[in-house]
Amino acid sequence: MENSDTRVAVISIIVENPDSVPKINEILHLAADNIIGRMGIPYKKKNINIISIVIDTKLDVIRTVSGKLGRLPGVTAKTAYSKK
């Protein structure tokens, strides 16, 4: 895959339903070869988890991963894309 065929994106995930965590990990595992980094923060005060994923891959892969995550119960996913 040529560099010009890919974009860097940050997928921000808010997890309010802990039952969705195994499915989140399954989805992210499928994109593991393209993930640059992952940071997870448990926020006990609000009983939620915040996950940030940095990924470098084709736009359709980024959109697929983000879309699958956002459709899980109790999960919100938003994506910011690089211009290059």
C-alpha positions, -999 to 999 in steps of 0.1 A, spaced: 0 0 0 15 33 -10 17 61 15 -5 83 -7 -33 57 -6 -36 60 32 -47 86 58 -38 90 94 -69 93 117 -77 94 154 -107 74 164 -121 86 198 -142 61 216 -164 66 246 -175 33 262 -205 35 285 -215 -2 283 -187 -25 296 -204 -54 279 -193 -40 246 -156 -41 254 -150 -77 240 -165 -66 207 -145 -34 206 -113 -54 211 -124 -78 183 -130 -50 159 -97 -33 167 -78 -66 164 -90 -69 128 -73 -35 121 -42 -42 143 -17 -41 114 -27 -5 107 -30 8 143 -1 31 152 -11 35 188 -38 30 214 -45 47 247 -73 37 271 -83 57 301 -108 45 327 -128 74 341 -142 60 373 -160 92 384 -184 88 354 -181 50 351 -169 52 315 -138 44 295 -122 66 269 -101 50 241 -81 68 215 -68 49 184 -43 63 159 -45 45 126 -29 48 92 -48 30 65 -72 35 36 -102 57 42 -127 29 37 -110 8 64 -110 38 88 -147 44 81 -155 7 85 -138 4 119 -153 36 132 -188 27 119 -187 -8 135 -175 7 168 -202 34 168 -230 8 162 -221 -11 194 -245 -6 223 -233 21 247 -204 31 225 -198 64 207 -170 67 181 -159 99 163 -130 102 138 -107 130 129 -87 127 97 -53 141 85 -54 161 53 -26 139 39 
